[in-house]
Amino acid sequence: MADGDPHSARELAQFAENLLQQVHDNFQALADKLTLRMEDMGEHIDDLEKHVNGLLTQAGVQNASEELTP
């Protein structure tokens, strides 16, 4: 690429801009996917805690939820 060739410089700038946009889009998609998985994991943990508390209550353990919290 010649220093005085604005056409090539514009193409390079456009290529770089497109590449950065693709990286941004891919990063955003990954961040969205991770957020959904974390929310799903949180729901599973909440359900598990409820089930464990229910089992402890059935087993006759008093204040089951207080014993599980630090």
CHARMM-style PDB file with segment names, atoms N, HN, CA, C and O in Angstrom:
ATOM      1  N   MET     1       0.849  -1.176   0.000  1.00  0.00      PROA
ATOM      2  CA  MET     1       0.000   0.000   0.000  1.00  0.00      PROA
ATOM      3  C   MET     1       0.887   1.227   0.000  1.00  0.00      PROA
ATOM      4  O   MET     1       1.781   1.346   0.837  1.00  0.00      PROA
ATOM      5  N   ALA     2       0.655   2.124  -0.911  1.00  0.00      PROA
ATOM      6  HN  ALA     2      -0.072   2.027  -1.591  1.00  0.00      PROA
ATOM      7  CA  ALA     2       1.413   3.365  -0.999  1.00  0.00      PROA
ATOM      8  C   ALA     2       0.863   4.361   0.010  1.00  0.00      PROA
ATOM      9  O   ALA     2      -0.340   4.396   0.271  1.00  0.00      PROA
ATOM     10  N   ASP     3       1.750   5.166   0.574  1.00  0.00      PROA
ATOM     11  HN  ASP     3       2.727   5.137   0.362  1.00  0.00      PROA
ATOM     12  CA  ASP     3       1.326   6.140   1.589  1.00  0.00      PROA
ATOM     13  C   ASP     3       0.328   7.144   1.037  1.00  0.00      PROA
ATOM     14  O   ASP     3      -0.530   7.620   1.780  1.00  0.00      PROA
ATOM     15  N   GLY     4       0.413   7.473  -0.225  1.00  0.00      PROA
ATOM     16  HN  GLY     4       1.109   7.085  -0.828  1.00  0.00      PROA
ATOM     17  CA  GLY     4      -0.456   8.489  -0.795  1.00  0.00      PROA
ATOM     18  C   GLY     4      -1.715   7.923  -1.425  1.00  0.00      PROA
ATOM     19  O   GLY     4      -2.419   8.655  -2.121  1.00  0.00      PROA
ATOM     20  N   ASP     5      -2.027   6.667  -1.216  1.00  0.00      PROA
ATOM     21  HN  ASP     5      -1.455   6.072  -0.651  1.00  0.00      PROA
ATOM     22  CA  ASP     5      -3.181   6.035  -1.841  1.00  0.00      PROA
ATOM     23  C   ASP     5      -4.369   6.036  -0.877  1.00  0.00      PROA
ATOM     24  O   ASP     5      -4.482   5.131  -0.050  1.00  0.00      PROA
ATOM     25  N   PRO     6      -5.256   7.032  -0.966  1.00  0.00      PROA
ATOM     26  CA  PRO     6      -6.370   7.122  -0.009  1.00  0.00      PROA
ATOM     27  C   PRO     6      -7.377   5.991  -0.175  1.00  0.00      PROA
ATOM     28  O   PRO     6      -8.037   5.610   0.791  1.00  0.00      PROA
ATOM     29  N   HSD     7      -7.503   5.456  -1.369  1.00  0.00      PROA
ATOM     30  HN  HSD     7      -6.966   5.766  -2.153  1.00  0.00      PROA
ATOM     31  CA  HSD     7      -8.453   4.367  -1.592  1.00  0.00      PROA
ATOM     32  C   HSD     7      -8.073   3.146  -0.746  1.00  0.00      PROA
ATOM     33  O   HSD     7      -8.940   2.548  -0.109  1.00  0.00      PROA
ATOM     34  N   SER     8      -6.822   2.779  -0.733  1.00  0.00      PROA
ATOM     35  HN  SER     8      -6.117   3.265  -1.250  1.00  0.00      PROA
ATOM     36  CA  SER     8      -6.346   1.641   0.042  1.00  0.00      PROA
ATOM     37  C   SER     8      -6.456   1.921   1.538  1.00  0.00      PROA
ATOM     38  O   SER     8      -6.802   1.033   2.317  1.00  0.00      PROA
ATOM     39  N   ALA     9      -6.166   3.134   1.926  1.00  0.00      PROA
ATOM     40  HN  ALA     9      -5.885   3.855   1.292  1.00  0.00      PROA
ATOM     41  CA  ALA     9      -6.279   3.504   3.340  1.00  0.00      PROA
ATOM     42  C   ALA     9      -7.727   3.410   3.791  1.00  0.00      PROA
ATOM     43  O   ALA     9      -8.002   2.945   4.898  1.00  0.00      PROA
ATOM     44  N   ARG    10      -8.651   3.843   2.952  1.00  0.00      PROA
ATOM     45  HN  ARG    10      -8.428   4.220   2.053  1.00  0.00      PROA
ATOM     46  CA  ARG    10     -10.078   3.732   3.297  1.00  0.00      PROA
ATOM     47  C   ARG    10     -10.496   2.279   3.412  1.00  0.00      PROA
ATOM     48  O   ARG    10     -11.241   1.914   4.321  1.00  0.00      PROA
ATOM     49  N   GLU    11     -10.024   1.450   2.499  1.00  0.00      PROA
ATOM     50  HN  GLU    11      -9.418   1.746   1.760  1.00  0.00      PROA
ATOM     51  CA  GLU    11     -10.363   0.029   2.549  1.00  0.00      PROA
ATOM     52  C   GLU    11      -9.831  -0.620   3.820  1.00  0.00      PROA
ATOM     53  O   GLU    11     -10.517  -1.419   4.457  1.00  0.00      PROA
ATOM     54  N   LEU    12      -8.604  -0.269   4.180  1.00  0.00      PROA
ATOM     55  HN  LEU    12      -8.046   0.380   3.663  1.00  0.00      PROA
ATOM     56  CA  LEU    12      -8.003  -0.809   5.394  1.00  0.00      PROA
ATOM     57  C   LEU    12      -8.777  -0.341   6.620  1.00  0.00      PROA
ATOM     58  O   LEU    12      -9.031  -1.129   7.531  1.00  0.00      PROA
ATOM     59  N   ALA    13      -9.152   0.925   6.648  1.00  0.00      PROA
ATOM     60  HN  ALA    13      -8.946   1.565   5.908  1.00  0.00      PROA
ATOM     61  CA  ALA    13      -9.925   1.447   7.776  1.00  0.00      PROA
ATOM     62  C   ALA    13     -11.282   0.756   7.864  1.00  0.00      PROA
ATOM     63  O   ALA    13     -11.736   0.424   8.959  1.00  0.00      PROA
ATOM     64  N   GLN    14     -11.926   0.538   6.733  1.00  0.00      PROA
ATOM     65  HN  GLN    14     -11.557   0.807   5.843  1.00  0.00      PROA
ATOM     66  CA  GLN    14     -13.222  -0.145   6.717  1.00  0.00      PROA
ATOM     67  C   GLN    14     -13.078  -1.590   7.175  1.00  0.00      PROA
ATOM     68  O   GLN    14     -13.908  -2.095   7.931  1.00  0.00      PROA
ATOM     69  N   PHE    15     -12.010  -2.259   6.710  1.00  0.00      PROA
ATOM     70  HN  PHE    15     -11.335  -1.849   6.096  1.00  0.00      PROA
ATOM     71  CA  PHE    15     -11.752  -3.632   7.134  1.00  0.00      PROA
ATOM     72  C   PHE    15     -11.561  -3.700   8.649  1.00  0.00      PROA
ATOM     73  O   PHE    15     -12.134  -4.562   9.316  1.00  0.00      PROA
ATOM     74  N   ALA    16     -10.755  -2.789   9.183  1.00  0.00      PROA
ATOM     75  HN  ALA    16     -10.290  -2.089   8.641  1.00  0.00      PROA
ATOM     76  CA  ALA    16     -10.506  -2.754  10.622  1.00  0.00      PROA
ATOM     77  C   ALA    16     -11.799  -2.480  11.390  1.00  0.00      PROA
ATOM     78  O   ALA    16     -12.054  -3.101  12.422  1.00  0.00      PROA
ATOM     79  N   GLU    17     -12.604  -1.563  10.896  1.00  0.00      PROA
ATOM     80  HN  GLU    17     -12.398  -1.058  10.058  1.00  0.00      PROA
ATOM     81  CA  GLU    17     -13.870  -1.244  11.554  1.00  0.00      PROA
ATOM     82  C   GLU    17     -14.806  -2.458  11.544  1.00  0.00      PROA
ATOM     83  O   GLU    17     -15.440  -2.764  12.554  1.00  0.00      PROA
ATOM     84  N   ASN    18     -14.889  -3.142  10.407  1.00  0.00      PROA
ATOM     85  HN  ASN    18     -14.374  -2.893   9.587  1.00  0.00      PROA
ATOM     86  CA  ASN    18     -15.722  -4.336  10.315  1.00  0.00      PROA
ATOM     87  C   ASN    18     -15.236  -5.437  11.258  1.00  0.00      PROA
ATOM     88  O   ASN    18     -16.033  -6.104  11.919  1.00  0.00      PROA
ATOM     89  N   LEU    19     -13.924  -5.612  11.307  1.00  0.00      PROA
ATOM     90  HN  LEU    19     -13.277  -5.070  10.770  1.00  0.00      PROA
ATOM     91  CA  LEU    19     -13.353  -6.623  12.183  1.00  0.00      PROA
ATOM     92  C   LEU    19     -13.655  -6.305  13.650  1.00  0.00      PROA
ATOM     93  O   LEU    19     -14.036  -7.194  14.411  1.00  0.00      PROA
ATOM     94  N   LEU    20     -13.489  -5.053  14.043  1.00  0.00      PROA
ATOM     95  HN  LEU    20     -13.180  -4.331  13.425  1.00  0.00      PROA
ATOM     96  CA  LEU    20     -13.794  -4.658  15.416  1.00  0.00      PROA
ATOM     97  C   LEU    20     -15.272  -4.838  15.737  1.00  0.00      PROA
ATOM     98  O   LEU    20     -15.620  -5.225  16.853  1.00  0.00      PROA
ATOM     99  N   GLN    21     -16.140  -4.563  14.777  1.00  0.00      PROA
ATOM    100  HN  GLN    21     -15.857  -4.249  13.870  1.00  0.00      PROA
ATOM    101  CA  GLN    21     -17.574  -4.757  14.990  1.00  0.00      PROA
ATOM    102  C   GLN    21     -17.891  -6.237  15.184  1.00  0.00      PROA
ATOM    103  O   GLN    21     -18.708  -6.591  16.034  1.00  0.00      PROA
ATOM    104  N   GLN    22     -17.249  -7.101  14.401  1.00  0.00      PROA
ATOM    105  HN  GLN    22     -16.585  -6.813  13.711  1.00  0.00      PROA
ATOM    106  CA  GLN    22     -17.459  -8.541  14.556  1.00  0.00      PROA
ATOM    107  C   GLN    22     -16.993  -9.022  15.925  1.00  0.00      PROA
ATOM    108  O   GLN    22     -17.665  -9.825  16.573  1.00  0.00      PROA
ATOM    109  N   VAL    23     -15.840  -8.526  16.360  1.00  0.00      PROA
ATOM    110  HN  VAL    23     -15.294  -7.874  15.834  1.00  0.00      PROA
ATOM    111  CA  VAL    23     -15.328  -8.897  17.683  1.00  0.00      PROA
ATOM    112  C   VAL    23     -16.303  -8.419  18.754  1.00  0.00      PROA
ATOM    113  O   VAL    23     -16.617  -9.162  19.684  1.00  0.00      PROA
ATOM    114  N   HSD    24     -16.779  -7.193  18.628  1.00  0.00      PROA
ATOM    115  HN  HSD    24     -16.523  -6.589  17.873  1.00  0.00      PROA
ATOM    116  CA  HSD    24     -17.745  -6.648  19.595  1.00  0.00      PROA
ATOM    117  C   HSD    24     -19.017  -7.483  19.616  1.00  0.00      PROA
ATOM    118  O   HSD    24     -19.517  -7.816  20.690  1.00  0.00      PROA
ATOM    119  N   ASP    25     -19.547  -7.828  18.446  1.00  0.00      PROA
ATOM    120  HN  ASP    25     -19.140  -7.558  17.573  1.00  0.00      PROA
ATOM    121  CA  ASP    25     -20.771  -8.627  18.360  1.00  0.00      PROA
ATOM    122  C   ASP    25     -20.580 -10.004  18.993  1.00  0.00      PROA
ATOM    123  O   ASP    25     -21.438 -10.483  19.735  1.00  0.00      PROA
ATOM    124  N   ASN    26     -19.446 -10.631  18.689  1.00  0.00      PROA
ATOM    125  HN  ASN    26     -18.750 -10.243  18.086  1.00  0.00      PROA
ATOM    126  CA  ASN    26     -19.162 -11.948  19.271  1.00  0.00      PROA
ATOM    127  C   ASN    26     -19.014 -11.864  20.783  1.00  0.00      PROA
ATOM    128  O   ASN    26     -19.501 -12.735  21.504  1.00  0.00      PROA
ATOM    129  N   PHE    27     -18.344 -10.821  21.269  1.00  0.00      PROA
ATOM    130  HN  PHE    27     -17.949 -10.113  20.683  1.00  0.00      PROA
ATOM    131  CA  PHE    27     -18.187 -10.640  22.712  1.00  0.00      PROA
ATOM    132  C   PHE    27     -19.540 -10.419  23.372  1.00  0.00      PROA
ATOM    133  O   PHE    27     -19.808 -10.979  24.436  1.00  0.00      PROA
ATOM    134  N   GLN    28     -20.387  -9.618  22.761  1.00  0.00      PROA
ATOM    135  HN  GLN    28     -20.169  -9.163  21.897  1.00  0.00      PROA
ATOM    136  CA  GLN    28     -21.713  -9.345  23.318  1.00  0.00      PROA
ATOM    137  C   GLN    28     -22.554 -10.618  23.352  1.00  0.00      PROA
ATOM    138  O   GLN    28     -23.261 -10.866  24.329  1.00  0.00      PROA
ATOM    139  N   ALA    29     -22.485 -11.418  22.306  1.00  0.00      PROA
ATOM    140  HN  ALA    29     -21.911 -11.217  21.512  1.00  0.00      PROA
ATOM    141  CA  ALA    29     -23.230 -12.678  22.276  1.00  0.00      PROA
ATOM    142  C   ALA    29     -22.744 -13.615  23.378  1.00  0.00      PROA
ATOM    143  O   ALA    29     -23.551 -14.272  24.035  1.00  0.00      PROA
ATOM    144  N   LEU    30     -21.443 -13.677  23.581  1.00  0.00      PROA
ATOM    145  HN  LEU    30     -20.787 -13.143  23.048  1.00  0.00      PROA
ATOM    146  CA  LEU    30     -20.881 -14.515  24.630  1.00  0.00      PROA
ATOM    147  C   LEU    30     -21.303 -14.003  26.007  1.00  0.00      PROA
ATOM    148  O   LEU    30     -21.679 -14.792  26.873  1.00  0.00      PROA
ATOM    149  N   ALA    31     -21.241 -12.697  26.210  1.00  0.00      PROA
ATOM    150  HN  ALA    31     -20.935 -12.056  25.507  1.00  0.00      PROA
ATOM    151  CA  ALA    31     -21.652 -12.120  27.493  1.00  0.00      PROA
ATOM    152  C   ALA    31     -23.131 -12.409  27.770  1.00  0.00      PROA
ATOM    153  O   ALA    31     -23.499 -12.734  28.898  1.00  0.00      PROA
ATOM    154  N   ASP    32     -23.967 -12.292  26.754  1.00  0.00      PROA
ATOM    155  HN  ASP    32     -23.668 -12.027  25.837  1.00  0.00      PROA
ATOM    156  CA  ASP    32     -25.393 -12.584  26.916  1.00  0.00      PROA
ATOM    157  C   ASP    32     -25.615 -14.052  27.268  1.00  0.00      PROA
ATOM    158  O   ASP    32     -26.434 -14.373  28.128  1.00  0.00      PROA
ATOM    159  N   LYS    33     -24.885 -14.937  26.602  1.00  0.00      PROA
ATOM    160  HN  LYS    33     -24.219 -14.676  25.902  1.00  0.00      PROA
ATOM    161  CA  LYS    33     -25.017 -16.371  26.864  1.00  0.00      PROA
ATOM    162  C   LYS    33     -24.567 -16.704  28.281  1.00  0.00      PROA
ATOM    163  O   LYS    33     -25.214 -17.493  28.970  1.00  0.00      PROA
ATOM    164  N   LEU    34     -23.468 -16.108  28.717  1.00  0.00      PROA
ATOM    165  HN  LEU    34     -22.943 -15.467  28.158  1.00  0.00      PROA
ATOM    166  CA  LEU    34     -22.986 -16.343  30.083  1.00  0.00      PROA
ATOM    167  C   LEU    34     -23.977 -15.819  31.117  1.00  0.00      PROA
ATOM    168  O   LEU    34     -24.201 -16.459  32.144  1.00  0.00      PROA
ATOM    169  N   THR    35     -24.563 -14.669  30.850  1.00  0.00      PROA
ATOM    170  HN  THR    35     -24.381 -14.150  30.015  1.00  0.00      PROA
ATOM    171  CA  THR    35     -25.548 -14.111  31.775  1.00  0.00      PROA
ATOM    172  C   THR    35     -26.745 -15.036  31.915  1.00  0.00      PROA
ATOM    173  O   THR    35     -27.217 -15.277  33.026  1.00  0.00      PROA
ATOM    174  N   LEU    36     -27.238 -15.554  30.802  1.00  0.00      PROA
ATOM    175  HN  LEU    36     -26.855 -15.358  29.900  1.00  0.00      PROA
ATOM    176  CA  LEU    36     -28.365 -16.488  30.852  1.00  0.00      PROA
ATOM    177  C   LEU    36     -28.008 -17.759  31.616  1.00  0.00      PROA
ATOM    178  O   LEU    36     -28.811 -18.264  32.401  1.00  0.00      PROA
ATOM    179  N   ARG    37     -26.818 -18.267  31.388  1.00  0.00      PROA
ATOM    180  HN  ARG    37     -26.166 -17.857  30.751  1.00  0.00      PROA
ATOM    181  CA  ARG    37     -26.398 -19.483  32.094  1.00  0.00      PROA
ATOM    182  C   ARG    37     -26.239 -19.224  33.592  1.00  0.00      PROA
ATOM    183  O   ARG    37     -26.576 -20.085  34.405  1.00  0.00      PROA
ATOM    184  N   MET    38     -25.736 -18.066  33.959  1.00  0.00      PROA
ATOM    185  HN  MET    38     -25.463 -17.367  33.299  1.00  0.00      PROA
ATOM    186  CA  MET    38     -25.593 -17.737  35.377  1.00  0.00      PROA
ATOM    187  C   MET    38     -26.958 -17.606  36.047  1.00  0.00      PROA
ATOM    188  O   MET    38     -27.145 -18.058  37.176  1.00  0.00      PROA
ATOM    189  N   GLU    39     -27.913 -16.985  35.346  1.00  0.00      PROA
ATOM    190  HN  GLU    39     -27.761 -16.618  34.429  1.00  0.00      PROA
ATOM    191  CA  GLU    39     -29.260 -16.879  35.890  1.00  0.00      PROA
ATOM    192  C   GLU    39     -29.885 -18.258  36.047  1.00  0.00      PROA
ATOM    193  O   GLU    39     -30.537 -18.539  37.053  1.00  0.00      PROA
ATOM    194  N   ASP    40     -29.688 -19.112  35.060  1.00  0.00      PROA
ATOM    195  HN  ASP    40     -29.159 -18.884  34.243  1.00  0.00      PROA
ATOM    196  CA  ASP    40     -30.206 -20.479  35.125  1.00  0.00      PROA
ATOM    197  C   ASP    40     -29.569 -21.234  36.288  1.00  0.00      PROA
ATOM    198  O   ASP    40     -30.254 -21.951  37.018  1.00  0.00      PROA
ATOM    199  N   MET    41     -28.270 -21.073  36.457  1.00  0.00      PROA
ATOM    200  HN  MET    41     -27.713 -20.491  35.864  1.00  0.00      PROA
ATOM    201  CA  MET    41     -27.562 -21.731  37.556  1.00  0.00      PROA
ATOM    202  C   MET    41     -28.087 -21.237  38.903  1.00  0.00      PROA
ATOM    203  O   MET    41     -28.246 -22.025  39.836  1.00  0.00      PROA
ATOM    204  N   GLY    42     -28.352 -19.953  39.004  1.00  0.00      PROA
ATOM    205  HN  GLY    42     -28.223 -19.313  38.246  1.00  0.00      PROA
ATOM    206  CA  GLY    42     -28.898 -19.397  40.240  1.00  0.00      PROA
ATOM    207  C   GLY    42     -30.252 -19.992  40.572  1.00  0.00      PROA
ATOM    208  O   GLY    42     -30.540 -20.274  41.735  1.00  0.00      PROA
ATOM    209  N   GLU    43     -31.087 -20.185  39.560  1.00  0.00      PROA
ATOM    210  HN  GLU    43     -30.853 -19.956  38.615  1.00  0.00      PROA
ATOM    211  CA  GLU    43     -32.397 -20.809  39.781  1.00  0.00      PROA
ATOM    212  C   GLU    43     -32.234 -22.252  40.253  1.00  0.00      PROA
ATOM    213  O   GLU    43     -32.949 -22.702  41.149  1.00  0.00      PROA
ATOM    214  N   HSD    44     -31.294 -22.974  39.649  1.00  0.00      PROA
ATOM    215  HN  HSD    44     -30.713 -22.609  38.921  1.00  0.00      PROA
ATOM    216  CA  HSD    44     -31.052 -24.355  40.072  1.00  0.00      PROA
ATOM    217  C   HSD    44     -30.555 -24.405  41.518  1.00  0.00      PROA
ATOM    218  O   HSD    44     -30.956 -25.280  42.285  1.00  0.00      PROA
ATOM    219  N   ILE    45     -29.700 -23.486  41.879  1.00  0.00      PROA
ATOM    220  HN  ILE    45     -29.374 -22.775  41.256  1.00  0.00      PROA
ATOM    221  CA  ILE    45     -29.180 -23.447  43.252  1.00  0.00      PROA
ATOM    222  C   ILE    45     -30.307 -23.134  44.227  1.00  0.00      PROA
ATOM    223  O   ILE    45     -30.382 -23.745  45.293  1.00  0.00      PROA
ATOM    224  N   ASP    46     -31.182 -22.196  43.883  1.00  0.00      PROA
ATOM    225  HN  ASP    46     -31.120 -21.700  43.018  1.00  0.00      PROA
ATOM    226  CA  ASP    46     -32.328 -21.883  44.740  1.00  0.00      PROA
ATOM    227  C   ASP    46     -33.222 -23.103  44.922  1.00  0.00      PROA
ATOM    228  O   ASP    46     -33.655 -23.403  46.035  1.00  0.00      PROA
ATOM    229  N   ASP    47     -33.497 -23.807  43.820  1.00  0.00      PROA
ATOM    230  HN  ASP    47     -33.145 -23.563  42.916  1.00  0.00      PROA
ATOM    231  CA  ASP    47     -34.316 -25.021  43.902  1.00  0.00      PROA
ATOM    232  C   ASP    47     -33.648 -26.079  44.774  1.00  0.00      PROA
ATOM    233  O   ASP    47     -34.306 -26.721  45.593  1.00  0.00      PROA
ATOM    234  N   LEU    48     -32.357 -26.256  44.600  1.00  0.00      PROA
ATOM    235  HN  LEU    48     -31.823 -25.734  43.935  1.00  0.00      PROA
ATOM    236  CA  LEU    48     -31.620 -27.238  45.394  1.00  0.00      PROA
ATOM    237  C   LEU    48     -31.688 -26.884  46.881  1.00  0.00      PROA
ATOM    238  O   LEU    48     -31.883 -27.761  47.722  1.00  0.00      PROA
ATOM    239  N   GLU    49     -31.529 -25.608  47.196  1.00  0.00      PROA
ATOM    240  HN  GLU    49     -31.371 -24.896  46.512  1.00  0.00      PROA
ATOM    241  CA  GLU    49     -31.591 -25.176  48.592  1.00  0.00      PROA
ATOM    242  C   GLU    49     -32.971 -25.469  49.185  1.00  0.00      PROA
ATOM    243  O   GLU    49     -33.074 -25.913  50.329  1.00  0.00      PROA
ATOM    244  N   LYS    50     -34.033 -25.221  48.408  1.00  0.00      PROA
ATOM    245  HN  LYS    50     -33.949 -24.860  47.479  1.00  0.00      PROA
ATOM    246  CA  LYS    50     -35.393 -25.511  48.890  1.00  0.00      PROA
ATOM    247  C   LYS    50     -35.565 -27.001  49.146  1.00  0.00      PROA
ATOM    248  O   LYS    50     -36.145 -27.402  50.155  1.00  0.00      PROA
ATOM    249  N   HSD    51     -35.057 -27.825  48.222  1.00  0.00      PROA
ATOM    250  HN  HSD    51     -34.585 -27.499  47.402  1.00  0.00      PROA
ATOM    251  CA  HSD    51     -35.186 -29.274  48.393  1.00  0.00      PROA
ATOM    252  C   HSD    51     -34.398 -29.756  49.616  1.00  0.00      PROA
ATOM    253  O   HSD    51     -34.891 -30.588  50.378  1.00  0.00      PROA
ATOM    254  N   VAL    52     -33.202 -29.250  49.804  1.00  0.00      PROA
ATOM    255  HN  VAL    52     -32.802 -28.574  49.185  1.00  0.00      PROA
ATOM    256  CA  VAL    52     -32.391 -29.646  50.954  1.00  0.00      PROA
ATOM    257  C   VAL    52     -33.093 -29.223  52.243  1.00  0.00      PROA
ATOM    258  O   VAL    52     -33.146 -29.994  53.202  1.00  0.00      PROA
ATOM    259  N   ASN    53     -33.623 -28.022  52.272  1.00  0.00      PROA
ATOM    260  HN  ASN    53     -33.581 -27.396  51.494  1.00  0.00      PROA
ATOM    261  CA  ASN    53     -34.345 -27.570  53.466  1.00  0.00      PROA
ATOM    262  C   ASN    53     -35.561 -28.450  53.736  1.00  0.00      PROA
ATOM    263  O   ASN    53     -35.856 -28.779  54.885  1.00  0.00      PROA
ATOM    264  N   GLY    54     -36.264 -28.829  52.668  1.00  0.00      PROA
ATOM    265  HN  GLY    54     -36.025 -28.562  51.735  1.00  0.00      PROA
ATOM    266  CA  GLY    54     -37.409 -29.728  52.836  1.00  0.00      PROA
ATOM    267  C   GLY    54     -36.996 -31.074  53.394  1.00  0.00      PROA
ATOM    268  O   GLY    54     -37.663 -31.617  54.274  1.00  0.00      PROA
ATOM    269  N   LEU    55     -35.903 -31.613  52.890  1.00  0.00      PROA
ATOM    270  HN  LEU    55     -35.361 -31.171  52.175  1.00  0.00      PROA
ATOM    271  CA  LEU    55     -35.413 -32.894  53.393  1.00  0.00      PROA
ATOM    272  C   LEU    55     -34.967 -32.794  54.845  1.00  0.00      PROA
ATOM    273  O   LEU    55     -35.220 -33.696  55.643  1.00  0.00      PROA
ATOM    274  N   LEU    56     -34.300 -31.692  55.186  1.00  0.00      PROA
ATOM    275  HN  LEU    56     -34.094 -30.958  54.538  1.00  0.00      PROA
ATOM    276  CA  LEU    56     -33.874 -31.503  56.577  1.00  0.00      PROA
ATOM    277  C   LEU    56     -35.083 -31.378  57.500  1.00  0.00      PROA
ATOM    278  O   LEU    56     -35.077 -31.895  58.617  1.00  0.00      PROA
ATOM    279  N   THR    57     -36.102 -30.701  57.033  1.00  0.00      PROA
ATOM    280  HN  THR    57     -36.108 -30.281  56.125  1.00  0.00      PROA
ATOM    281  CA  THR    57     -37.314 -30.559  57.831  1.00  0.00      PROA
ATOM    282  C   THR    57     -37.976 -31.927  58.015  1.00  0.00      PROA
ATOM    283  O   THR    57     -38.415 -32.263  59.115  1.00  0.00      PROA
ATOM    284  N   GLN    58     -38.047 -32.711  56.942  1.00  0.00      PROA
ATOM    285  HN  GLN    58     -37.690 -32.438  56.049  1.00  0.00      PROA
ATOM    286  CA  GLN    58     -38.616 -34.060  57.038  1.00  0.00      PROA
ATOM    287  C   GLN    58     -37.809 -34.937  57.985  1.00  0.00      PROA
ATOM    288  O   GLN    58     -38.358 -35.810  58.658  1.00  0.00      PROA
ATOM    289  N   ALA    59     -36.506 -34.701  58.032  1.00  0.00      PROA
ATOM    290  HN  ALA    59     -36.060 -33.992  57.485  1.00  0.00      PROA
ATOM    291  CA  ALA    59     -35.642 -35.499  58.903  1.00  0.00      PROA
ATOM    292  C   ALA    59     -35.710 -35.031  60.348  1.00  0.00      PROA
ATOM    293  O   ALA    59     -35.112 -35.649  61.229  1.00  0.00      PROA
ATOM    294  N   GLY    60     -36.430 -33.947  60.598  1.00  0.00      PROA
ATOM    295  HN  GLY    60     -36.916 -33.445  59.883  1.00  0.00      PROA
ATOM    296  CA  GLY    60     -36.597 -33.468  61.969  1.00  0.00      PROA
ATOM    297  C   GLY    60     -35.536 -32.495  62.415  1.00  0.00      PROA
ATOM    298  O   GLY    60     -35.431 -32.210  63.608  1.00  0.00      PROA
ATOM    299  N   VAL    61     -34.761 -31.985  61.514  1.00  0.00      PROA
ATOM    300  HN  VAL    61     -34.846 -32.217  60.545  1.00  0.00      PROA
ATOM    301  CA  VAL    61     -33.740 -30.999  61.881  1.00  0.00      PROA
ATOM    302  C   VAL    61     -34.434 -29.651  62.049  1.00  0.00      PROA
ATOM    303  O   VAL    61     -35.123 -29.195  61.136  1.00  0.00      PROA
ATOM    304  N   GLN    62     -34.263 -29.015  63.193  1.00  0.00      PROA
ATOM    305  HN  GLN    62     -33.704 -29.386  63.935  1.00  0.00      PROA
ATOM    306  CA  GLN    62     -34.885 -27.727  63.473  1.00  0.00      PROA
ATOM    307  C   GLN    62     -34.091 -26.599  62.821  1.00  0.00      PROA
ATOM    308  O   GLN    62     -32.865 -26.674  62.732  1.00  0.00      PROA
ATOM    309  N   ASN    63     -34.780 -25.556  62.365  1.00  0.00      PROA
ATOM    310  HN  ASN    63     -35.776 -25.495  62.437  1.00  0.00      PROA
ATOM    311  CA  ASN    63     -34.152 -24.368  61.771  1.00  0.00      PROA
ATOM    312  C   ASN    63     -33.190 -24.747  60.646  1.00  0.00      PROA
ATOM    313  O   ASN    63     -32.043 -24.301  60.626  1.00  0.00      PROA
ATOM    314  N   ALA    64     -33.657 -25.559  59.724  1.00  0.00      PROA
ATOM    315  HN  ALA    64     -34.589 -25.921  59.741  1.00  0.00      PROA
ATOM    316  CA  ALA    64     -32.806 -26.066  58.643  1.00  0.00      PROA
ATOM    317  C   ALA    64     -32.192 -24.950  57.834  1.00  0.00      PROA
ATOM    318  O   ALA    64     -31.007 -25.010  57.504  1.00  0.00      PROA
ATOM    319  N   SER    65     -32.972 -23.927  57.505  1.00  0.00      PROA
ATOM    320  HN  SER    65     -33.934 -23.879  57.773  1.00  0.00      PROA
ATOM    321  CA  SER    65     -32.432 -22.866  56.655  1.00  0.00      PROA
ATOM    322  C   SER    65     -31.383 -22.046  57.389  1.00  0.00      PROA
ATOM    323  O   SER    65     -30.448 -21.549  56.762  1.00  0.00      PROA
ATOM    324  N   GLU    66     -31.514 -21.892  58.694  1.00  0.00      PROA
ATOM    325  HN  GLU    66     -32.274 -22.295  59.204  1.00  0.00      PROA
ATOM    326  CA  GLU    66     -30.512 -21.132  59.465  1.00  0.00      PROA
ATOM    327  C   GLU    66     -29.207 -21.876  59.536  1.00  0.00      PROA
ATOM    328  O   GLU    66     -28.145 -21.255  59.546  1.00  0.00      PROA
ATOM    329  N   GLU    67     -29.256 -23.211  59.588  1.00  0.00      PROA
ATOM    330  HN  GLU    67     -30.120 -23.716  59.580  1.00  0.00      PROA
ATOM    331  CA  GLU    67     -28.040 -24.003  59.674  1.00  0.00      PROA
ATOM    332  C   GLU    67     -27.263 -23.983  58.362  1.00  0.00      PROA
ATOM    333  O   GLU    67     -26.048 -24.177  58.369  1.00  0.00      PROA
ATOM    334  N   LEU    68     -27.940 -23.753  57.232  1.00  0.00      PROA
ATOM    335  HN  LEU    68     -28.928 -23.595  57.226  1.00  0.00      PROA
ATOM    336  CA  LEU    68     -27.251 -23.758  55.946  1.00  0.00      PROA
ATOM    337  C   LEU    68     -26.593 -22.426  55.630  1.00  0.00      PROA
ATOM    338  O   LEU    68     -25.686 -22.375  54.800  1.00  0.00      PROA
ATOM    339  N   THR    69     -27.019 -21.365  56.261  1.00  0.00      PROA
ATOM    340  HN  THR    69     -27.756 -21.407  56.936  1.00  0.00      PROA
ATOM    341  CA  THR    69     -26.432 -20.062  55.968  1.00  0.00      PROA
ATOM    342  C   THR    69     -25.237 -19.830  56.881  1.00  0.00      PROA
ATOM    343  O   THR    69     -25.286 -20.153  58.067  1.00  0.00      PROA
ATOM    344  N   PRO    70     -24.166 -19.273  56.332  1.00  0.00      PROA
ATOM    345  CA  PRO    70     -22.964 -19.044  57.138  1.00  0.00      PROA
ATOM    346  C   PRO    70     -23.158 -17.964  58.181  1.00  0.00      PROA
ATOM    347  OT1 PRO    70     -22.234 -17.660  58.935  1.00  0.00      PROA
TER     348      PRO     70
END
